[in-house]
Amino acid sequence: MKATSKRICSILLALCMAMGLLVATPIMTSAANFNLVINEFDTLAAIQYDLDYYLGRARAGDTVTVTGNKTGVTGSLSLNIPAGVTVNWSAVYGGSASVMLNNSGAGDVTVSGGKVEATNGKAIVTSGDATVSGGEVTGTTGAIQAVDVVVSGGKVEASNGKAIVASGDATVSGGEVTGTTGAIQGVKVRISNTGAVEATDGIAIDASDSVTVSGGTVTGTTAAIRAVDVTISGGAVAGVAAAVVASGNVAVSGGAVVEATDGTAILASGNAMVSGGEVTGATAIIAVDVTISGGTVAGVTAAVVASGNVAVSAGNVTGDAAAIAARGNVTISGSAVVEATEAGTAILAGGDVTISGGRVTGPEFAIADDSGKITVSGGTITAAEVALATADGRIVVTGGAVSGATAVLINNYGVAAILAGTCTGDFVADNDQGLIAEVAYAADAALLGALHGTSTGLTVTGADEAKWNCSGGKTRIAFTLGDDSAAEIEWGTLFALLLSNGSVNRTSDTQATIGFNTNVDGTAYCIVLSEGAAAPSKETVRAGESAGAVTTGAASDLGVTLTAGARSIFVVVEDAAGNLSNPLKITAAAFVQKFNVTVTDGRGSGSFTPGTTVRVTAAAAPAGKVFDKWVVTDGVDLDDVNAVSTTFVMPGKDVAVAASYKDAPVVKYIFGTKYVQNRCNWLKFFLLFGWIWMWFVPPV
């Protein structure tokens, strides 16, 4: 009988052990959702305990949702959210802690409702990503500090600092983001749809890489946007001192509106492109090269100020004092409208001006060029006073219509040839220095106005002195100067050798290729001098290194030998007759070697100089996986090889970085989540119960 009891007890013990093992053994299942409700009676320690409990059970793909209310909190709620796990905060939670929610893990924080409020610090600081789709996140010194931040709704506000500080990217497609000294600081920032970003006393968006605006509004005081490259295809960007400040390029298109109420709308160290929308400011655009193919660009002082070239093929460019001021070349074509509305000059250029279409209008001067070439082959140029003016440059009209009280004004060594088209107004060669001004007029052109040669008693002889006619096969124009000495000017001198549009591609400290435009066939010669050196004579450049033969048009890929550092390259072209062009200066900046970073299954790829701190961030793990570690090129030390987002110092070589992932079983336990926490205790209980039953319950 006793043996039978023993067998029964053994069977019961085996069943207890099996149940204990069953409780302790996880079962593979789908992602879990954990819910935590907090209230005003909960202590910070109790909330901390419950969150630690749920986060300890959560696996990749799980979500912990927090609802309820708790205010007056004085300490930080410390989270350690595992990678792949999301805490969805929908509770009303606030207090005076320096950080209200502080996550040291790689998981994400999402705010979909409720409110996170810091009355004496930052609302959310996380080592992972943050998403706001509803509710409010407010702080004094900051609202959110995270890797990547996405705002699609709700409100994010800092009353005495920057609302969002992202070590990665920031995206706003809805809701409001407001700060005092700044609204968003990040690497790449994207604004779209109905997103509203505002800085009440600083720069609204400060990005270390690029900013893209396709909708919404961006408003700042110091500036609305500061970044490397900026693309605006929609929405409104407005600033007081400036709207956009870019160390790279700026592109405006679509229905975008860019406005500076008391400064420069676009200030770019690179180029600016406008194909649509509106750009307005005291000065609308300051950049290197400016291309306008649509839209409206309007300024008070000037619409466009360029240290390089300007090309306008469509759209309206208007300025009160000047429409375009460029050190380089200006090209107007198509349906472009360029106008100075109050006083001044429509186009001021240091290089060449080419008009093949459109309309240029100025209240005083339409086009003024100091030493370049003005070519008019189409379009309409109109000025109340002077239509075309040059000091030492050349004016060639082969079409279009030019009109003004003075159609053409030449000073000093200027040259003009009216070959076709219509010029309405006087033709003035105004020479205060007793130097000859060369003027030619072809029979098939319509020159409607008087001819004047002032200061030197300039007169002209020819078939038709009233019109300075150069018809009847005449190839020379004879001028009589004030001292009765005579000079004959060859027709060819009107079209002297001219080089323009210089460019350089530096491939090392010692090697580069150059390109430029030439109006003659010949051989190019160059010399290399230190940056800032005085310009040499054309004969000195001719004695330098041969860069090879060139033909009329664009010359490119001409090899040049350099030395380290910034250098000035001077180029001349010698034609078949031995004539030399004036030297063209091409500036070659000091060579800076960059190396490539290639990130597989993540972001952070690009080209960087040695010594730069580069951040890489892993992509979201595939289903059933979690991030494991980074695999990187030999000799490169990551700050934390096991962190989802980490950094390294760029070496003097290319770097390949790849994110690796491992299996991440997602579990539930058959007796519910709370039992799982003490599954070992349950096992001990069943074992102890079995032994007690076997040894102390008397056999039947």
C-alpha positions as CSV (number, residue, x, y, z in Angstrom):
1,M,0.0,0.0,0.0
2,K,2.8,2.3,0.9
3,A,4.5,1.5,-2.5
4,T,1.3,2.4,-4.2
5,S,1.2,5.7,-2.4
6,K,4.7,6.4,-3.3
7,R,4.0,5.7,-7.0
8,I,1.0,8.0,-6.9
9,C,3.1,10.7,-5.2
10,S,5.8,10.2,-7.8
11,I,3.3,10.7,-10.6
12,L,1.9,13.8,-8.9
13,L,5.5,15.1,-8.5
14,A,6.2,14.5,-12.2
15,L,3.0,16.3,-13.1
16,C,4.0,19.3,-10.9
17,M,7.5,19.4,-12.5
18,A,5.9,19.2,-16.0
19,M,3.6,22.1,-15.1
20,G,6.5,24.1,-13.7
21,L,8.6,23.5,-16.9
22,L,5.5,24.4,-19.0
23,V,5.2,27.8,-17.1
24,A,9.0,28.4,-17.5
25,T,9.2,27.5,-21.2
26,P,8.5,30.3,-23.7
27,I,6.2,29.7,-26.7
28,M,7.0,31.5,-30.0
29,T,4.2,33.9,-31.0
30,S,3.6,37.3,-32.5
31,A,4.6,40.7,-31.2
32,A,3.0,41.7,-27.9
33,N,1.4,44.9,-26.6
34,F,1.8,45.8,-22.9
35,N,-0.4,48.4,-21.3
36,L,0.4,50.5,-18.3
37,V,-2.1,52.9,-16.6
38,I,-0.6,55.5,-14.3
39,N,-2.5,57.8,-11.9
40,E,-1.9,60.7,-9.5
41,F,-1.6,58.3,-6.6
42,D,1.3,56.4,-8.1
43,T,4.8,57.3,-6.9
44,L,7.6,57.8,-9.3
45,A,9.2,54.6,-7.9
46,A,6.0,52.6,-8.6
47,I,5.8,53.9,-12.2
48,Q,9.5,53.1,-12.6
49,Y,9.0,49.6,-11.3
50,D,6.1,48.8,-13.6
51,L,7.9,50.2,-16.6
52,D,11.0,48.2,-15.8
53,Y,8.9,45.1,-15.5
54,Y,7.2,45.5,-18.9
55,L,10.4,46.6,-20.6
56,G,12.2,43.6,-19.1
57,R,9.6,41.3,-20.7
58,A,9.4,43.1,-24.0
59,R,11.1,41.8,-27.1
60,A,11.8,43.4,-30.6
61,G,8.6,44.4,-32.2
62,D,6.7,44.8,-28.9
63,T,5.0,48.1,-27.8
64,V,4.5,49.3,-24.2
65,T,1.7,51.8,-24.1
66,V,1.4,54.3,-21.2
67,T,-1.9,56.1,-20.4
68,G,-3.3,58.0,-17.5
69,N,-2.3,61.1,-15.6
70,K,0.6,62.0,-13.3
71,T,1.8,65.6,-12.6
72,G,4.0,67.3,-10.1
73,V,6.9,64.8,-10.6
74,T,10.2,66.0,-9.3
75,G,12.5,63.2,-10.6
76,S,13.5,61.7,-13.9
77,L,11.8,58.6,-15.2
78,S,14.7,56.5,-16.4
79,L,13.9,54.0,-19.2
80,N,16.1,51.4,-20.9
81,I,14.1,50.6,-23.9
82,P,15.6,47.6,-25.8
83,A,16.3,47.9,-29.5
84,G,13.2,47.3,-31.6
85,V,10.9,48.0,-28.7
86,T,8.6,51.1,-28.7
87,V,7.2,53.0,-25.7
88,N,4.0,54.7,-26.9
89,W,3.3,57.5,-24.5
90,S,-0.3,58.7,-24.3
91,A,-0.4,59.8,-20.7
92,V,-0.4,63.3,-19.2
93,Y,2.9,63.5,-17.4
94,G,4.7,66.5,-16.0
95,G,6.9,68.0,-13.4
96,S,10.1,69.9,-12.6
97,A,12.7,67.3,-13.2
98,S,15.7,68.3,-15.4
99,V,14.6,65.4,-17.8
100,M,11.1,64.0,-17.5
101,L,11.6,60.9,-19.7
102,N,15.2,59.7,-20.0
103,N,15.8,56.6,-22.2
104,S,19.3,55.1,-22.3
105,G,18.3,52.2,-24.5
106,A,18.3,52.0,-28.3
107,G,14.5,51.6,-28.5
108,D,12.1,54.3,-29.6
109,V,9.7,56.7,-27.8
110,T,6.4,57.6,-29.5
111,V,4.0,60.3,-28.3
112,S,0.5,59.8,-29.7
113,G,-1.5,61.7,-27.2
114,G,-1.5,63.1,-23.7
115,K,1.3,65.4,-22.7
116,V,4.9,65.3,-21.5
117,E,5.8,68.5,-19.8
118,A,9.1,69.7,-18.2
119,T,8.7,72.9,-16.3
120,N,12.4,73.2,-15.5
121,G,14.3,71.2,-18.2
122,K,13.8,68.8,-21.1
123,A,10.8,66.7,-21.7
124,I,12.3,63.7,-23.5
125,V,15.9,62.6,-23.9
126,T,16.4,59.3,-25.7
127,S,19.3,57.3,-27.2
128,G,16.9,56.0,-29.8
129,D,14.4,57.7,-32.1
130,A,11.4,59.8,-31.2
131,T,8.0,60.1,-32.9
132,V,5.2,62.6,-32.2
133,S,1.9,62.0,-33.9
134,G,-0.3,63.7,-31.3
135,G,-0.5,65.3,-27.9
136,E,2.1,67.8,-26.6
137,V,5.8,67.6,-25.7
138,T,6.9,70.8,-23.9
139,G,10.0,71.8,-22.0
140,T,12.0,74.9,-21.0
141,T,15.5,74.2,-22.2
142,G,14.3,71.7,-24.7
143,A,11.5,69.4,-25.7
144,I,13.1,66.4,-27.5
145,Q,16.6,65.2,-27.8
146,A,17.0,62.0,-29.8
147,V,18.7,60.3,-32.8
148,D,16.0,60.6,-35.5
149,V,12.8,62.6,-34.8
150,V,9.5,62.4,-36.7
151,V,6.6,64.8,-36.0
152,S,3.4,64.2,-37.9
153,G,1.0,65.9,-35.5
154,G,0.7,67.4,-32.0
155,K,2.8,70.1,-30.5
156,V,6.5,70.2,-29.7
157,E,7.7,73.3,-27.8
158,A,10.7,74.7,-25.9
159,S,10.1,78.0,-24.1
160,N,13.8,78.8,-23.5
161,G,15.8,76.8,-26.0
162,K,15.7,74.5,-29.0
163,A,12.6,72.4,-29.4
164,I,14.2,69.4,-31.1
165,V,17.9,68.4,-31.1
166,A,18.5,65.4,-33.3
167,S,21.9,63.7,-33.7
168,G,20.4,62.2,-36.9
169,D,17.5,63.4,-39.1
170,A,14.3,65.3,-38.3
171,T,11.1,65.1,-40.3
172,V,8.0,67.3,-39.8
173,S,4.9,66.5,-41.8
174,G,2.3,67.9,-39.5
175,G,1.8,69.5,-36.1
176,E,3.8,72.4,-34.6
177,V,7.4,72.7,-33.6
178,T,8.3,75.9,-31.8
179,G,11.4,77.1,-29.9
180,T,13.1,80.3,-28.9
181,T,16.8,80.0,-29.9
182,G,15.8,77.4,-32.4
183,A,13.1,75.0,-33.4
184,I,15.1,72.1,-35.0
185,Q,18.8,71.1,-35.0
186,G,19.7,68.0,-36.9
187,V,21.7,66.4,-39.8
188,K,19.0,66.3,-42.5
189,V,15.7,68.0,-42.0
190,R,12.5,67.5,-44.1
191,I,9.4,69.7,-43.8
192,S,6.2,68.7,-45.7
193,N,2.4,68.9,-45.8
194,T,1.1,71.0,-42.9
195,G,4.1,71.0,-40.6
196,A,4.8,74.3,-38.9
197,V,8.3,75.2,-37.6
198,E,9.1,78.4,-35.8
199,A,11.9,80.0,-33.9
200,T,10.8,83.2,-32.0
201,D,14.4,84.5,-31.4
202,G,16.8,82.6,-33.6
203,I,17.3,80.1,-36.5
204,A,14.2,77.9,-37.0
205,I,16.1,75.0,-38.7
206,D,19.9,74.5,-38.2
207,A,21.1,71.4,-40.2
208,S,24.6,70.1,-40.6
209,D,23.7,68.6,-44.0
210,S,20.6,69.4,-46.0
211,V,17.1,70.8,-45.6
212,T,14.1,69.9,-47.9
213,V,10.9,71.8,-47.7
214,S,7.9,70.6,-49.8
215,G,5.1,72.1,-47.7
216,G,4.2,73.7,-44.4
217,T,5.8,76.8,-42.9
218,V,9.3,77.6,-41.6
219,T,9.7,80.9,-39.7
220,G,12.7,82.4,-37.9
221,T,14.2,85.7,-36.9
222,T,17.9,85.4,-37.4
223,A,17.2,83.0,-40.3
224,A,14.5,80.5,-41.1
225,I,17.0,77.9,-42.4
226,R,20.7,77.3,-42.1
227,A,22.2,74.3,-43.8
228,V,24.6,73.0,-46.5
229,D,22.1,72.4,-49.3
230,V,18.5,73.6,-49.3
231,T,15.7,72.5,-51.6
232,I,12.3,74.2,-51.4
233,S,9.6,73.0,-53.6
234,G,6.5,74.1,-51.7
235,G,5.4,75.8,-48.5
236,A,6.6,79.1,-47.0
237,V,10.0,80.0,-45.6
238,A,10.3,83.3,-43.9
239,G,12.9,85.1,-41.9
240,V,13.7,88.6,-40.7
241,A,17.5,89.0,-41.3
242,A,17.5,86.1,-43.7
243,A,15.3,83.3,-44.9
244,V,17.9,80.8,-46.1
245,V,21.6,80.7,-45.3
246,A,23.4,77.9,-47.2
247,S,27.1,76.9,-47.3
248,G,26.2,74.9,-50.5
249,N,23.4,75.3,-53.0
250,V,19.8,76.4,-52.9
251,A,17.0,75.3,-55.2
252,V,13.5,76.9,-55.2
253,S,10.6,75.5,-57.3
254,G,6.9,74.8,-57.5
255,G,4.7,77.1,-55.4
256,A,7.3,77.8,-52.8
257,V,7.5,81.3,-51.1
258,V,10.8,82.4,-49.7
259,E,10.9,85.8,-47.9
260,A,13.2,87.9,-45.8
261,T,11.4,91.0,-44.4
262,D,14.5,92.9,-43.6
263,G,17.5,91.2,-45.2
264,T,18.5,88.6,-47.8
265,A,16.0,85.9,-48.8
266,I,18.7,83.5,-50.0
267,L,22.3,83.8,-49.0
268,A,24.3,80.9,-50.5
269,S,28.0,80.2,-50.6
270,G,27.3,77.9,-53.6
271,N,24.7,78.3,-56.4
272,A,21.1,79.3,-56.4
273,M,18.4,77.9,-58.8
274,V,14.9,79.2,-59.1
275,S,12.4,77.4,-61.4
276,G,9.2,78.5,-59.7
277,G,7.7,80.2,-56.7
278,E,8.6,83.5,-55.2
279,V,11.8,84.8,-53.6
280,T,11.6,88.3,-52.1
281,G,13.8,90.4,-49.7
282,A,15.7,93.6,-49.3
283,T,18.1,91.6,-51.5
284,A,16.4,88.5,-52.9
285,I,19.4,86.3,-53.8
286,I,23.2,86.4,-53.0
287,A,25.1,83.5,-54.4
288,V,27.9,82.4,-56.8
289,D,26.1,81.3,-59.9
290,V,22.3,82.0,-60.2
291,T,20.0,80.3,-62.6
292,I,16.4,81.4,-63.0
293,S,14.0,79.5,-65.3
294,G,10.7,80.5,-63.8
295,G,9.0,82.1,-60.8
296,T,9.5,85.6,-59.4
297,V,12.6,87.1,-57.8
298,A,12.2,90.5,-56.3
299,G,14.4,92.7,-54.2
300,V,14.5,96.3,-52.9
301,T,18.3,97.0,-53.1
302,A,18.8,94.2,-55.8
303,A,17.0,91.1,-56.9
304,V,20.2,89.0,-57.7
305,V,23.8,89.6,-56.6
306,A,26.2,87.0,-58.0
307,S,29.9,86.6,-57.6
308,G,29.8,84.3,-60.6
309,N,27.4,84.0,-63.5
310,V,23.6,84.7,-63.9
311,A,21.3,83.0,-66.4
312,V,17.6,83.9,-66.7
313,S,15.5,82.0,-69.3
314,A,12.0,82.7,-67.8
315,G,10.2,84.3,-64.9
316,N,10.4,87.8,-63.5
317,V,13.5,89.4,-61.9
318,T,12.9,92.9,-60.5
319,G,14.7,95.2,-58.2
320,D,14.2,98.8,-57.1
321,A,17.8,99.9,-57.6
322,A,19.1,96.9,-59.6
323,A,17.7,93.7,-60.9
324,I,21.0,91.8,-61.5
325,A,24.5,92.6,-60.3
326,A,27.1,90.0,-61.3
327,R,30.9,89.8,-61.4
328,G,30.7,87.2,-64.1
329,N,28.6,86.7,-67.1
330,V,24.8,87.4,-67.5
331,T,22.6,85.6,-70.0
332,I,19.0,86.6,-70.7
333,S,16.9,84.4,-73.0
334,G,13.4,83.0,-73.7
335,S,10.6,84.8,-72.0
336,A,12.6,86.3,-69.1
337,V,11.7,89.8,-67.8
338,V,14.5,91.7,-66.0
339,E,13.6,95.1,-64.7
340,A,14.9,97.8,-62.3
341,T,11.7,99.6,-61.2
342,E,12.8,102.7,-59.3
343,A,16.3,104.0,-60.1
344,G,19.5,102.5,-61.2
345,T,20.4,99.8,-63.7
346,A,18.6,96.6,-64.7
347,I,21.9,94.6,-65.3
348,L,25.3,95.4,-63.9
349,A,28.0,92.9,-65.1
350,G,31.7,92.4,-64.8
351,G,31.9,89.7,-67.4
352,D,29.9,89.3,-70.7
353,V,26.2,90.0,-71.2
354,T,24.3,88.0,-73.8
355,I,20.7,88.9,-74.7
356,S,18.9,86.5,-77.1
357,G,15.4,87.0,-75.9
358,G,13.1,88.3,-73.2
359,R,12.9,91.9,-72.0
360,V,15.4,94.1,-70.0
361,T,14.2,97.5,-68.7
362,G,15.9,100.1,-66.6
363,P,14.9,103.6,-65.5
364,E,18.5,104.9,-65.9
365,F,20.5,102.2,-67.5
366,A,19.3,98.9,-68.9
367,I,22.7,97.2,-69.2
368,A,26.1,98.5,-67.9
369,D,29.2,96.4,-68.4
370,D,32.7,97.6,-67.5
371,S,35.0,95.6,-69.6
372,G,33.1,92.5,-70.9
373,K,31.2,92.0,-74.1
374,I,27.5,92.9,-74.6
375,T,25.9,90.8,-77.3
376,V,22.3,91.4,-78.3
377,S,20.8,89.0,-80.8
378,G,17.2,89.2,-79.8
379,G,14.8,90.5,-77.2
380,T,14.0,94.0,-76.1
381,I,16.3,96.4,-74.2
382,T,14.7,99.6,-73.0
383,A,16.0,102.5,-70.8
384,A,14.8,106.0,-70.1
385,E,18.4,107.2,-70.3
386,V,21.0,104.7,-71.6
387,A,20.2,101.2,-73.0
388,L,23.7,99.8,-73.5
389,A,26.8,101.2,-71.8
390,T,30.4,100.0,-71.7
391,A,33.7,101.5,-70.7
392,D,36.4,99.3,-72.0
393,G,34.3,96.4,-73.3
394,R,32.6,95.6,-76.6
395,I,29.0,96.0,-77.8
396,V,27.7,93.9,-80.7
397,V,24.0,94.1,-81.8
398,T,23.0,91.5,-84.3
399,G,19.2,91.5,-83.6
400,G,16.5,92.6,-81.3
401,A,15.5,96.1,-80.4
402,V,17.5,98.6,-78.3
403,S,16.0,101.9,-77.3
404,G,16.9,104.7,-74.9
405,A,17.6,108.5,-74.9
406,T,21.1,107.1,-75.6
407,A,20.9,103.7,-77.3
408,V,24.7,103.0,-77.0
409,L,27.2,104.7,-74.7
410,I,31.0,104.0,-75.0
411,N,33.8,105.4,-72.8
412,N,37.5,104.9,-72.9
413,Y,38.6,101.9,-75.1
414,G,35.1,100.6,-75.7
415,V,34.1,99.1,-79.1
416,A,30.6,98.8,-80.7
417,A,29.3,97.1,-83.8
418,I,25.7,97.5,-84.8
419,L,25.2,94.8,-87.5
420,A,21.5,94.2,-87.4
421,G,18.4,94.9,-85.4
422,T,17.1,98.3,-84.3
423,C,18.8,100.9,-82.2
424,T,16.6,103.8,-81.3
425,G,18.3,106.7,-79.6
426,D,21.6,108.5,-79.7
427,F,25.0,106.8,-80.3
428,V,27.5,108.4,-78.0
429,A,31.3,107.9,-77.9
430,D,32.1,109.9,-74.8
431,N,35.9,109.9,-74.2
432,D,37.3,112.2,-71.5
433,Q,40.9,110.9,-71.7
434,G,41.6,111.7,-75.4
435,L,41.6,108.0,-76.2
436,I,40.0,106.5,-79.3
437,A,36.6,104.9,-79.2
438,E,35.9,102.5,-82.0
439,V,32.5,102.4,-83.5
440,A,31.1,100.5,-86.5
441,Y,27.7,100.5,-88.2
442,A,26.4,98.1,-90.9
443,A,24.1,99.1,-93.6
444,D,21.4,96.5,-92.8
445,A,21.0,97.8,-89.3
446,A,18.5,100.4,-88.3
447,L,20.2,103.1,-86.3
448,L,17.7,105.8,-85.4
449,G,19.4,108.8,-83.7
450,A,22.3,111.2,-83.8
451,L,26.0,110.2,-83.5
452,H,28.2,112.0,-81.0
453,G,31.9,112.1,-80.3
454,T,32.6,114.3,-77.3
455,S,35.6,115.7,-75.5
456,T,38.1,114.9,-78.2
457,G,36.3,116.3,-81.2
458,L,35.9,112.8,-82.6
459,T,34.7,112.8,-86.2
460,V,34.4,110.0,-88.7
461,T,34.8,109.7,-92.5
462,G,33.0,107.1,-94.6
463,A,30.4,106.6,-97.2
464,D,27.7,108.0,-95.0
465,E,29.0,110.2,-92.3
466,A,25.5,110.9,-90.9
467,K,25.2,107.3,-90.0
468,W,28.8,106.2,-89.8
469,N,27.9,103.8,-92.5
470,C,30.2,100.8,-93.2
471,S,28.4,99.5,-96.2
472,G,29.7,99.0,-99.8
473,G,32.3,96.4,-98.8
474,K,34.2,98.9,-96.7
475,T,36.4,97.0,-94.2
476,R,38.0,99.9,-92.4
477,I,36.7,102.9,-90.5
478,A,38.9,106.0,-90.5
479,F,38.6,108.3,-87.4
480,T,40.0,111.8,-87.2
481,L,41.1,112.7,-83.7
482,G,41.1,116.2,-82.1
483,D,44.8,116.8,-82.9
484,D,44.1,116.0,-86.6
485,S,46.0,112.8,-86.5
486,A,44.3,110.0,-88.3
487,A,43.9,106.3,-87.4
488,E,42.5,103.4,-89.4
489,I,40.7,100.7,-87.5
490,E,40.5,97.2,-89.0
491,W,37.1,95.6,-88.8
492,G,38.6,92.6,-87.1
493,T,39.6,94.7,-84.1
494,L,36.0,94.9,-83.2
495,F,36.1,91.2,-82.5
496,A,39.3,90.7,-80.6
497,L,40.2,87.4,-78.9
498,L,38.1,86.8,-75.8
499,L,38.2,84.1,-73.1
500,S,35.5,83.6,-70.5
501,N,33.8,81.1,-68.1
502,G,37.0,79.6,-66.7
503,S,36.7,76.5,-64.6
504,V,39.0,74.1,-62.8
505,N,38.9,70.5,-61.6
506,R,41.7,69.8,-59.1
507,T,42.5,66.1,-58.8
508,S,45.5,66.4,-56.4
509,D,48.0,68.8,-55.0
510,T,49.9,68.9,-58.2
511,Q,47.4,68.1,-61.0
512,A,44.3,69.8,-62.4
513,T,42.3,70.2,-65.6
514,I,40.9,73.5,-66.7
515,G,38.2,74.7,-69.2
516,F,37.0,78.0,-70.6
517,N,35.2,79.5,-73.6
518,T,37.2,81.0,-76.5
519,N,36.0,82.9,-79.6
520,V,38.9,81.9,-81.7
521,D,40.9,78.8,-82.7
522,G,44.5,78.7,-81.4
523,T,46.9,77.4,-78.8
524,A,46.4,77.9,-75.1
525,Y,49.2,78.8,-72.7
526,C,49.2,79.1,-69.0
527,I,51.2,79.9,-65.9
528,V,50.5,79.2,-62.3
529,L,51.0,81.7,-59.5
530,S,50.3,82.0,-55.8
531,E,46.7,83.0,-55.0
532,G,46.6,86.8,-54.7
533,A,49.6,87.4,-56.9
534,A,49.4,90.4,-59.4
535,A,48.0,89.5,-62.8
536,P,50.8,89.0,-65.4
537,S,50.9,90.4,-68.9
538,K,49.7,88.3,-71.7
539,E,53.2,88.0,-73.1
540,T,54.3,86.6,-69.7
541,V,51.6,84.0,-69.8
542,R,52.5,83.2,-73.5
543,A,55.9,82.3,-72.3
544,G,54.5,79.7,-69.9
545,E,53.4,76.1,-70.3
546,S,51.4,75.0,-73.4
547,A,48.0,73.6,-72.5
548,G,47.3,72.4,-76.0
549,A,45.2,73.4,-79.1
550,V,41.7,74.8,-78.7
551,T,38.8,75.5,-81.1
552,T,36.1,78.1,-81.0
553,G,33.6,77.4,-78.2
554,A,34.1,75.5,-75.0
555,A,37.6,74.2,-74.3
556,S,37.9,71.5,-71.6
557,D,40.2,68.9,-69.9
558,L,43.4,70.9,-70.5
559,G,46.0,69.6,-68.1
560,V,47.9,71.9,-65.8
561,T,50.7,71.2,-63.3
562,L,50.3,72.8,-59.9
563,T,51.9,73.0,-56.5
564,A,50.2,72.5,-53.1
565,G,47.9,75.2,-51.8
566,A,45.5,77.7,-53.4
567,R,46.8,78.8,-56.8
568,S,45.8,81.3,-59.6
569,I,46.0,79.9,-63.1
570,F,46.3,82.5,-65.9
571,V,45.5,81.5,-69.5
572,V,45.9,83.1,-72.9
573,V,45.1,81.9,-76.4
574,E,47.2,82.7,-79.4
575,D,45.5,82.6,-82.8
576,A,47.1,81.6,-86.1
577,A,48.1,85.2,-86.8
578,G,50.0,85.5,-83.5
579,N,47.4,87.6,-81.8
580,L,47.1,87.1,-78.0
581,S,44.0,87.2,-75.9
582,N,44.0,89.0,-72.5
583,P,44.8,86.7,-69.6
584,L,41.9,84.8,-68.1
585,K,42.3,84.1,-64.3
586,I,41.1,80.8,-63.0
587,T,41.3,80.2,-59.2
588,A,42.2,76.7,-58.0
589,A,41.3,76.2,-54.3
590,A,43.7,74.2,-52.2
591,F,43.2,70.4,-52.7
592,V,41.3,68.6,-49.9
593,Q,41.3,64.8,-50.2
594,K,38.0,63.2,-49.2
595,F,37.3,59.5,-48.7
596,N,34.1,57.5,-49.0
597,V,32.0,55.9,-46.3
598,T,29.7,53.1,-47.5
599,V,27.0,52.0,-45.0
600,T,25.2,48.7,-45.7
601,D,21.8,48.3,-44.0
602,G,21.9,51.8,-42.5
603,R,22.6,55.4,-43.2
604,G,25.6,57.7,-42.9
605,S,27.2,57.1,-46.4
606,G,29.1,60.0,-47.9
607,S,32.4,61.6,-48.6
608,F,34.4,63.0,-45.7
609,T,37.8,64.6,-44.9
610,P,40.1,62.7,-42.5
611,G,39.5,63.7,-38.9
612,T,35.8,64.3,-39.4
613,T,33.4,62.6,-36.9
614,V,31.1,60.4,-38.9
615,R,27.8,59.0,-37.5
616,V,26.3,55.8,-38.8
617,T,22.8,54.5,-37.8
618,A,21.5,51.0,-38.5
619,A,18.3,50.5,-40.5
620,A,15.3,49.0,-38.7
621,A,15.8,45.3,-38.1
622,P,14.0,42.8,-40.5
623,A,11.0,40.9,-39.0
624,G,12.2,38.4,-36.4
625,K,15.6,40.0,-36.1
626,V,17.3,42.5,-33.8
627,F,20.5,44.6,-34.3
628,D,23.6,42.7,-33.3
629,K,26.7,44.7,-34.0
630,W,28.6,46.7,-36.7
631,V,31.1,45.0,-39.1
632,V,33.7,47.6,-40.2
633,T,36.8,48.0,-42.3
634,D,40.0,46.9,-40.5
635,G,41.7,49.6,-38.5
636,V,38.6,51.7,-37.9
637,D,37.5,52.0,-34.3
638,L,33.8,52.6,-33.7
639,D,32.8,54.4,-30.5
640,D,30.4,51.5,-29.7
641,V,30.3,48.6,-32.0
642,N,27.1,47.3,-30.4
643,A,25.1,50.5,-30.5
644,V,22.4,51.0,-33.1
645,S,23.8,54.5,-33.7
646,T,27.5,55.2,-33.3
647,T,30.4,57.3,-34.5
648,F,34.0,57.0,-35.6
649,V,36.7,59.4,-36.7
650,M,37.3,59.3,-40.5
651,P,40.7,57.9,-41.4
652,G,42.7,58.6,-44.5
653,K,41.1,55.8,-46.5
654,D,37.7,54.5,-47.6
655,V,35.5,52.9,-45.0
656,A,32.9,50.2,-45.3
657,V,30.4,49.7,-42.5
658,A,27.7,47.1,-42.3
659,A,25.0,46.5,-39.8
660,S,24.5,42.8,-38.8
661,Y,21.4,41.3,-37.2
662,K,20.6,38.2,-35.1
663,D,17.5,36.2,-34.4
664,A,15.1,37.8,-31.9
665,P,12.4,35.3,-30.7
666,V,9.3,37.1,-29.5
667,V,7.6,35.3,-26.7
668,K,4.5,35.1,-24.6
669,Y,3.9,32.7,-21.7
670,I,0.8,30.6,-21.3
671,F,0.0,31.9,-17.8
672,G,0.3,35.6,-18.7
673,T,3.0,38.1,-18.6
674,K,3.1,38.7,-14.8
675,Y,3.6,35.0,-14.1
676,V,6.6,35.0,-16.4
677,Q,8.4,37.4,-14.1
678,N,8.5,34.7,-11.3
679,R,8.5,31.6,-13.4
680,C,11.5,30.2,-11.5
681,N,9.6,30.8,-8.3
682,W,6.6,28.9,-9.7
683,L,8.9,26.0,-10.6
684,K,10.3,26.0,-7.0
685,F,6.8,26.0,-5.6
686,F,5.6,23.0,-7.6
687,L,8.8,21.1,-6.8
688,L,8.5,21.9,-3.1
689,F,4.7,21.1,-3.1
690,G,5.4,17.7,-4.7
691,W,8.1,16.7,-2.2
692,I,5.9,17.8,0.7
693,W,3.0,15.7,-0.7
694,M,5.2,12.7,-1.2
695,W,6.8,12.6,2.3
696,F,4.3,14.2,4.6
697,V,0.9,13.1,3.3
698,P,0.2,9.7,4.9
699,P,-0.5,7.0,2.4
700,V,-4.0,5.6,2.1
